[in-house]
Amino acid sequence: MTKVKDGEICSFCGAHITSDRILIHGLHGAICENCVQAVNDVMRDIREEEGQRQRSEMKVNLLKPKEIKAKLDEYVIGQDEAKKVISVAVYNHYKRILYDQQDDVDIEKSNIILVGDTGTGKTLMARTIAQLLDVPFCIADATVFTEAGYVGEDVESILTRLLQAADYDVARAERGIVFIDEIDKVARKGADNPSITRDVSGEGVQQSLLKLLEGSLVNVPPQGGRKHPEQKFTVVNTKNILFIGSGAFNSINKIIGERMNTNVIGYNKKHQELDKNNMMQYISAQDLKTFGLIPELCGRFPVITYMNALDSDALKRILTEPKNALIKQYIRLFEIDGIELSFDEDALNYIVSKAVELKLGARGLRSIIEKIMTNAMFEFPSSKKKKIKITADYAKEQFENSIFSFLD
């Protein structure tokens, strides 16, 4: 841009520009401020039309909440309350994207926090939701993240995984689901007794997560790793990405219990009978804050739900009922070799009893069956046997002879 001389002409509109107006010169012409504004308006309209077109072309298999829960029932046993809450949150989130409001009402995201012991199905729930909706899905472990500038991974690497899951299709990645596991591990250290040292893997990570959860333009290194000035970045808008946080939040039952006991004290408060065997059902954002999550992070996870601990009946159903049940998987493995595999009822009860004893939830079932079936899977494919029945005595013998039996 140079000083305008009276009589200069805009190469676009042909208008004569006076000295009190702005004229931007190029190599072979100049453009006035009115034309710059007109081009800007045209480009904005084009971008809006392109955004509307992309939204209309979004291929999300959006089901109604009851339909989502019915599909989840095929893969996840129990957890009806969690299924209901998640189904509603996911439906509202993608309805918000697909049916963009043209009025002044801006519907906010429904990020979710899942609280529950290990092996209760938190990861399975999120993965199944993503498969049902046919959207990109990635899992990130919060324990590896540190505040920017320290040893560890930056929080932006979460979006790198999502880009990879979407085959680097940015538009598709921007409507995916991110599952942040072990989010309880980034709780503030010593919330009641703050230290003078920086909490780079706790509160520092929580602060870094805020911009991702809220919705912002984030520079993401496509190949992952640390950022550096000469690196090429991919810009990802996190406004329509659904974040699901997950964690065991060990000992949070005590925090809930203390709060609930405090709430029922007083003349004007009606006493409620508390279910002390399942305090997790009373969880709230206040409990997460007391545990060590900063208030800003709690506010960006408006949906909080819990996963019940699995009892022996639920574990037995997990073994046999879902479409991808473990017993069905092993039966299929032997079918490929032309062998018919079956399990006695007592054998299933033994497997479940060991899982309850080890307190590993549904995740422990696989390791127990693997110990029981290893010798069978080694011997029988080479034998002429066409039928195998696993009895309780055989299961007990194989498990106890396992080199890992010291876990008992």
C-alpha positions as CSV (number, residue, x, y, z in Angstrom):
1,M,0.0,0.0,0.0
2,T,1.4,3.4,-1.1
3,K,0.3,7.0,-0.7
4,V,-2.7,7.6,-3.1
5,K,-2.4,10.3,-5.7
6,D,-5.5,12.1,-6.9
7,G,-6.8,10.5,-10.0
8,E,-5.5,7.0,-9.5
9,I,-7.9,4.2,-10.6
10,C,-8.9,1.0,-9.0
11,S,-8.1,-1.9,-11.4
12,F,-11.3,-3.8,-10.2
13,C,-14.1,-1.3,-10.2
14,G,-12.5,1.5,-12.3
15,A,-13.3,4.2,-9.7
16,H,-11.2,7.2,-9.4
17,I,-9.6,7.2,-5.9
18,T,-9.1,10.4,-3.9
19,S,-6.2,10.9,-1.5
20,D,-8.4,10.3,1.6
21,R,-9.1,6.7,0.5
22,I,-7.0,3.5,0.7
23,L,-5.6,1.9,-2.4
24,I,-3.6,-1.4,-2.3
25,H,-1.1,-1.8,-5.1
26,G,0.0,-5.0,-6.6
27,L,2.4,-5.9,-9.4
28,H,0.1,-5.1,-12.3
29,G,-2.8,-3.1,-10.7
30,A,-4.4,-1.8,-7.5
31,I,-7.6,-2.4,-5.5
32,C,-9.5,0.0,-3.4
33,E,-10.9,-0.5,0.1
34,N,-14.5,-0.8,-1.2
35,C,-13.5,-3.7,-3.5
36,V,-11.5,-5.4,-0.7
37,Q,-14.6,-5.3,1.5
38,A,-16.8,-6.6,-1.3
39,V,-14.4,-9.5,-1.9
40,N,-14.3,-10.3,1.8
41,D,-18.2,-10.4,1.9
42,V,-18.2,-12.7,-1.1
43,M,-15.6,-15.0,0.4
44,R,-17.5,-15.2,3.7
45,D,-20.7,-16.2,1.8
46,I,-18.8,-18.8,-0.1
47,R,-17.4,-20.3,3.2
48,E,-20.8,-20.3,4.8
49,E,-22.3,-22.1,1.7
50,E,-19.4,-24.6,1.8
51,G,-19.9,-25.2,5.5
52,Q,-23.6,-25.8,4.9
53,R,-22.8,-28.2,2.1
54,Q,-20.3,-30.1,4.2
55,R,-22.8,-30.4,7.0
56,S,-25.5,-31.7,4.6
57,E,-23.0,-34.3,3.3
58,M,-22.1,-35.5,6.8
59,K,-22.6,-39.2,6.9
60,V,-23.5,-39.8,10.5
61,N,-25.8,-42.7,11.2
62,L,-27.7,-40.8,13.8
63,L,-30.1,-43.0,15.8
64,K,-32.6,-41.9,18.4
65,P,-31.7,-42.3,22.1
66,K,-33.8,-45.5,22.5
67,E,-32.3,-47.0,19.4
68,I,-28.7,-46.1,20.5
69,K,-29.4,-47.8,23.9
70,A,-30.9,-50.9,22.2
71,K,-27.7,-51.2,20.1
72,L,-25.5,-50.8,23.1
73,D,-27.5,-53.6,24.9
74,E,-26.2,-56.0,22.2
75,Y,-22.6,-55.3,23.2
76,V,-22.6,-54.0,26.7
77,I,-24.2,-55.9,29.6
78,G,-26.0,-53.9,32.3
79,Q,-25.1,-50.3,33.0
80,D,-28.6,-49.2,32.0
81,E,-28.3,-45.7,33.7
82,A,-25.0,-45.0,32.0
83,K,-26.4,-46.1,28.6
84,K,-29.4,-43.9,29.0
85,V,-27.3,-40.8,29.9
86,I,-24.7,-41.4,27.1
87,S,-27.4,-42.1,24.5
88,V,-29.1,-38.8,25.2
89,A,-25.8,-36.8,25.3
90,V,-24.5,-38.4,22.0
91,Y,-27.9,-37.9,20.2
92,N,-28.0,-34.2,21.3
93,H,-24.4,-33.6,20.3
94,Y,-24.8,-34.9,16.7
95,K,-28.3,-33.4,16.3
96,R,-26.6,-30.1,17.2
97,I,-24.1,-30.6,14.3
98,L,-26.4,-32.0,11.6
99,Y,-29.3,-29.5,12.2
100,D,-27.5,-26.3,12.7
101,Q,-29.8,-23.6,14.2
102,Q,-30.2,-20.4,12.1
103,D,-31.4,-18.4,15.1
104,D,-29.5,-16.9,18.0
105,V,-29.7,-20.1,20.1
106,D,-26.2,-21.7,20.3
107,I,-26.4,-25.2,21.6
108,E,-23.3,-26.2,23.5
109,K,-21.4,-29.5,23.5
110,S,-22.3,-32.4,25.7
111,N,-18.8,-33.7,26.7
112,I,-19.1,-36.7,29.0
113,I,-17.2,-38.1,32.0
114,L,-17.5,-41.8,32.8
115,V,-16.6,-42.8,36.4
116,G,-16.2,-46.4,37.3
117,D,-13.8,-49.2,38.4
118,T,-11.5,-50.9,35.9
119,G,-13.2,-53.5,33.7
120,T,-16.7,-52.1,34.0
121,G,-16.9,-51.3,30.2
122,K,-16.1,-47.6,29.9
123,T,-13.9,-48.0,26.9
124,L,-16.2,-50.5,25.3
125,M,-19.2,-48.2,25.7
126,A,-17.4,-45.3,23.9
127,R,-16.0,-47.5,21.1
128,T,-19.4,-49.1,20.4
129,I,-21.0,-45.6,20.2
130,A,-18.4,-44.6,17.6
131,Q,-19.0,-47.7,15.5
132,L,-22.8,-47.3,15.6
133,L,-22.5,-43.7,14.3
134,D,-19.6,-44.5,11.9
135,V,-17.5,-41.6,13.1
136,P,-13.7,-41.5,13.7
137,F,-12.7,-42.6,17.2
138,C,-9.4,-42.5,19.1
139,I,-8.3,-43.4,22.6
140,A,-5.8,-41.2,24.5
141,D,-4.1,-42.0,27.8
142,A,-4.0,-38.9,30.0
143,T,-1.1,-40.2,32.0
144,V,1.4,-39.5,29.2
145,F,0.5,-35.8,28.9
146,T,2.5,-33.0,30.5
147,E,2.3,-29.2,30.3
148,A,3.8,-27.8,27.1
149,G,7.6,-27.4,27.3
150,Y,8.2,-30.4,29.6
151,V,9.1,-34.0,28.9
152,G,6.1,-36.0,27.7
153,E,3.4,-35.4,25.1
154,D,1.4,-32.3,24.4
155,V,-2.4,-32.5,24.6
156,E,-2.5,-31.7,20.9
157,S,-1.2,-35.2,20.1
158,I,-4.8,-36.4,21.0
159,L,-6.0,-34.7,17.8
160,T,-3.1,-36.3,15.8
161,R,-4.5,-39.7,16.7
162,L,-8.0,-38.6,15.7
163,L,-6.7,-37.3,12.3
164,Q,-5.0,-40.7,11.8
165,A,-8.3,-42.5,12.6
166,A,-10.0,-40.3,10.0
167,D,-7.4,-41.0,7.3
168,Y,-6.3,-37.3,7.6
169,D,-9.7,-36.1,6.4
170,V,-9.9,-33.0,8.6
171,A,-13.7,-32.4,8.0
172,R,-14.4,-36.0,9.1
173,A,-12.1,-35.8,12.1
174,E,-13.8,-32.6,13.3
175,R,-17.0,-34.6,14.0
176,G,-15.3,-37.6,15.7
177,I,-15.1,-38.9,19.2
178,V,-12.1,-38.6,21.5
179,F,-11.9,-41.0,24.5
180,I,-9.5,-39.6,27.2
181,D,-8.7,-42.5,29.5
182,E,-7.3,-42.2,33.0
183,I,-8.4,-38.5,33.2
184,D,-8.5,-38.9,37.0
185,K,-4.7,-39.2,36.9
186,V,-4.3,-35.5,36.0
187,A,-6.0,-34.4,39.2
188,R,-4.2,-31.6,41.1
189,K,-1.6,-33.0,43.4
190,G,-2.1,-32.1,47.0
191,A,-5.1,-29.9,46.4
192,D,-5.4,-29.2,50.2
193,N,-1.7,-28.6,50.6
194,P,-0.4,-26.8,47.5
195,S,3.3,-27.0,46.7
196,I,5.5,-24.2,45.4
197,T,6.6,-26.5,42.5
198,R,4.6,-26.7,39.2
199,D,2.2,-29.5,38.8
200,V,3.2,-30.1,35.1
201,S,1.4,-33.5,34.7
202,G,-1.6,-32.6,36.8
203,E,-3.2,-29.1,36.8
204,G,-0.9,-28.0,34.0
205,V,-2.5,-30.7,31.7
206,Q,-6.0,-29.7,32.8
207,Q,-5.3,-26.1,31.8
208,S,-4.0,-27.3,28.4
209,L,-7.1,-29.5,27.9
210,L,-9.5,-26.5,28.3
211,K,-9.0,-25.1,24.8
212,L,-9.6,-28.5,23.2
213,L,-12.8,-29.3,25.1
214,E,-14.4,-25.9,24.7
215,G,-14.0,-25.6,20.9
216,S,-11.2,-23.8,19.2
217,L,-8.8,-23.8,16.3
218,V,-5.8,-25.9,17.2
219,N,-2.6,-26.3,15.3
220,V,-1.9,-30.1,15.2
221,P,1.3,-31.7,14.0
222,P,0.0,-34.3,11.5
223,Q,2.7,-36.8,12.3
224,G,2.6,-36.2,16.1
225,G,5.6,-35.4,18.3
226,R,6.7,-32.1,19.7
227,K,5.9,-28.8,18.0
228,H,8.8,-26.8,16.5
229,P,8.7,-23.5,14.6
230,E,9.5,-24.9,11.1
231,Q,6.9,-27.7,11.3
232,K,3.8,-27.8,9.1
233,F,0.5,-27.9,11.1
234,T,-3.0,-29.0,10.3
235,V,-5.7,-26.7,11.7
236,V,-8.4,-28.6,13.4
237,N,-11.6,-27.0,14.8
238,T,-12.6,-28.9,18.0
239,K,-16.1,-27.2,18.2
240,N,-17.9,-30.4,17.0
241,I,-15.6,-33.1,18.5
242,L,-17.2,-35.1,21.3
243,F,-14.8,-35.7,24.2
244,I,-15.5,-38.5,26.6
245,G,-13.4,-38.6,29.8
246,S,-12.9,-41.8,31.8
247,G,-11.4,-42.7,35.1
248,A,-11.7,-45.0,38.1
249,F,-11.4,-42.0,40.5
250,N,-10.3,-44.3,43.3
251,S,-11.7,-43.5,46.8
252,I,-14.1,-40.9,45.4
253,N,-16.8,-42.9,47.2
254,K,-15.5,-41.4,50.5
255,I,-15.8,-37.9,49.0
256,I,-19.4,-38.6,47.9
257,G,-20.2,-40.1,51.3
258,E,-18.9,-37.1,53.2
259,R,-20.9,-34.7,51.0
260,M,-24.1,-36.7,51.3
261,N,-23.9,-37.0,55.1
262,T,-23.3,-33.3,55.3
263,N,-26.3,-32.5,53.1
264,V,-28.8,-34.5,55.2
265,I,-27.9,-32.6,58.4
266,G,-30.3,-29.8,59.4
267,Y,-33.9,-29.2,60.5
268,N,-35.2,-28.1,57.1
269,K,-33.7,-31.0,55.1
270,K,-35.6,-34.1,54.5
271,H,-33.6,-37.2,55.4
272,Q,-33.1,-39.6,52.5
273,E,-32.1,-43.3,52.8
274,L,-28.7,-43.6,51.1
275,D,-27.6,-46.7,49.2
276,K,-24.2,-47.1,50.9
277,N,-23.4,-50.1,48.7
278,N,-23.5,-47.9,45.6
279,M,-22.5,-44.3,46.5
280,M,-21.3,-43.7,42.9
281,Q,-24.9,-43.0,41.8
282,Y,-24.8,-39.8,43.8
283,I,-21.7,-38.4,42.0
284,S,-21.7,-34.7,41.0
285,A,-19.3,-32.1,39.6
286,Q,-18.7,-31.0,43.1
287,D,-17.1,-34.4,44.0
288,L,-14.9,-34.2,40.9
289,K,-13.7,-30.8,42.0
290,T,-13.0,-32.1,45.5
291,F,-11.1,-35.0,44.0
292,G,-8.7,-32.6,42.2
293,L,-10.2,-31.5,38.8
294,I,-10.2,-27.8,38.3
295,P,-13.6,-26.1,38.2
296,E,-13.1,-25.0,34.6
297,L,-12.5,-28.6,33.4
298,C,-15.6,-29.8,35.4
299,G,-17.6,-27.1,33.6
300,R,-16.6,-28.4,30.2
301,F,-17.8,-31.9,31.1
302,P,-21.5,-31.1,31.7
303,V,-22.6,-34.8,31.5
304,I,-21.4,-37.0,34.4
305,T,-22.4,-40.6,34.7
306,Y,-21.2,-43.7,36.5
307,M,-20.5,-47.4,35.8
308,N,-21.7,-49.9,38.3
309,A,-19.2,-52.5,39.6
310,L,-19.9,-55.9,38.0
311,D,-21.2,-58.7,40.1
312,S,-21.0,-62.4,39.3
313,D,-24.3,-62.4,37.5
314,A,-23.2,-59.6,35.2
315,L,-19.8,-61.2,34.5
316,K,-21.5,-64.5,33.5
317,R,-23.8,-62.6,31.1
318,I,-20.7,-60.8,29.7
319,L,-19.2,-64.3,29.0
320,T,-22.1,-65.6,26.9
321,E,-24.7,-63.0,25.8
322,P,-23.1,-60.1,23.8
323,K,-22.5,-60.4,20.1
324,N,-18.8,-60.5,20.6
325,A,-18.9,-62.5,23.9
326,L,-15.7,-64.2,24.9
327,I,-17.1,-67.7,24.8
328,K,-18.5,-67.1,21.3
329,Q,-15.0,-65.9,20.2
330,Y,-13.3,-69.1,21.4
331,I,-16.0,-71.3,19.9
332,R,-15.4,-69.5,16.6
333,L,-11.6,-70.0,16.9
334,F,-12.1,-73.8,17.2
335,E,-14.8,-73.9,14.4
336,I,-12.2,-72.7,12.0
337,D,-10.2,-75.9,12.8
338,G,-13.4,-78.0,12.4
339,I,-13.7,-78.5,16.2
340,E,-17.0,-78.1,18.2
341,L,-16.2,-76.4,21.5
342,S,-18.6,-76.2,24.4
343,F,-18.4,-75.2,28.1
344,D,-20.2,-76.7,31.1
345,E,-22.2,-74.4,33.3
346,D,-20.0,-75.2,36.2
347,A,-16.9,-74.2,34.1
348,L,-18.5,-70.8,33.4
349,N,-19.2,-70.4,37.1
350,Y,-15.6,-71.2,38.0
351,I,-14.3,-68.6,35.5
352,V,-16.6,-66.0,37.0
353,S,-15.6,-66.8,40.5
354,K,-11.9,-66.3,39.7
355,A,-12.7,-63.0,38.0
356,V,-14.6,-61.8,41.1
357,E,-11.7,-63.0,43.3
358,L,-9.1,-61.2,41.2
359,K,-11.2,-58.0,41.2
360,L,-10.3,-57.2,37.5
361,G,-13.9,-56.9,36.3
362,A,-14.7,-58.0,32.7
363,R,-11.1,-57.3,31.6
364,G,-9.9,-60.2,33.8
365,L,-12.2,-62.7,32.1
366,R,-10.0,-62.9,29.0
367,S,-6.8,-63.6,30.9
368,I,-8.5,-66.3,33.0
369,I,-9.9,-68.1,29.9
370,E,-6.6,-67.8,28.1
371,K,-4.8,-69.6,30.9
372,I,-7.5,-72.3,30.8
373,M,-7.5,-72.7,27.1
374,T,-3.8,-72.4,26.2
375,N,-3.1,-76.1,26.3
376,A,-6.3,-77.0,24.4
377,M,-5.5,-74.5,21.7
378,F,-2.0,-75.9,21.4
379,E,-2.9,-79.6,21.3
380,F,-6.3,-80.1,19.7
381,P,-5.9,-78.4,16.3
382,S,-3.3,-81.2,15.5
383,S,-5.5,-84.0,16.9
384,K,-8.4,-85.8,15.3
385,K,-10.9,-84.7,18.0
386,K,-14.0,-83.0,16.6
387,K,-15.8,-82.2,19.9
388,I,-14.4,-80.7,23.1
389,K,-16.3,-79.9,26.3
390,I,-14.6,-77.8,29.0
391,T,-15.6,-79.0,32.4
392,A,-15.1,-77.3,35.8
393,D,-12.5,-79.8,36.8
394,Y,-10.5,-79.2,33.6
395,A,-10.8,-75.5,34.0
396,K,-9.6,-75.6,37.6
397,E,-6.7,-77.9,36.8
398,Q,-5.5,-75.8,33.9
399,F,-5.8,-72.5,35.8
400,E,-4.0,-73.8,38.9
401,N,-1.2,-75.3,36.8
402,S,-0.7,-72.1,35.0
403,I,2.6,-70.4,35.6
404,F,0.6,-67.3,36.5
405,S,-1.3,-69.0,39.3
406,F,0.6,-67.0,41.9
407,L,-1.9,-64.2,41.1
408,D,-4.3,-66.1,43.3
